[in-house]
Amino acid sequence: MKNERVSLRHLDEELSTEDVPAHTFDRTEKLAPGGIVDIEIDPLPLGLTFHPGEQLRLVSSAAAHSSAR
């Protein structure tokens, strides 16, 4: 399992390819409440074979953080 923060979505244009994005992790791009942004996810090398009819499920979630903690 791999966790990535959408706020660290900036890509390195020189290292990224059409198939594999390379993130710089050198800046934070905050999201506006209710905002929508495009993200690119690095498909980690996997040793899986998918047969006809099988599926890969991607689960995306967010946690609300309270500043009252």
C-alpha positions, 0 to 999 in steps of 0.5 A, spaced: 500 500 500 502 506 498 500 513 501 501 520 497 498 527 499 495 530 494 498 537 496 505 534 494 502 533 487 507 537 483 511 533 477 518 534 475 517 535 468 524 532 466 523 526 469 516 524 468 514 520 462 507 519 459 507 512 463 510 514 470 509 521 473 515 523 478 513 528 483 518 533 486 516 533 493 519 540 494 513 544 494 506 544 497 500 546 493 494 546 498 487 545 496 481 549 496 475 547 500 471 543 495 476 544 490 478 539 485 485 537 482 488 533 477 493 528 480 497 523 477 499 516 481 505 512 480 503 505 478 508 501 483 511 495 479 507 489 481 507 482 479 500 481 478 496 478 472 489 480 471 485 475 467 479 477 463 473 480 467 478 481 473 478 488 476 483 493 480 480 497 485 483 504 487 480 507 493 481 514 495 479 517 501 480 523 505 480 525 513 477 531 516 482 534 521 480 539 526 484 545 529 481 544 535 485 538 537 
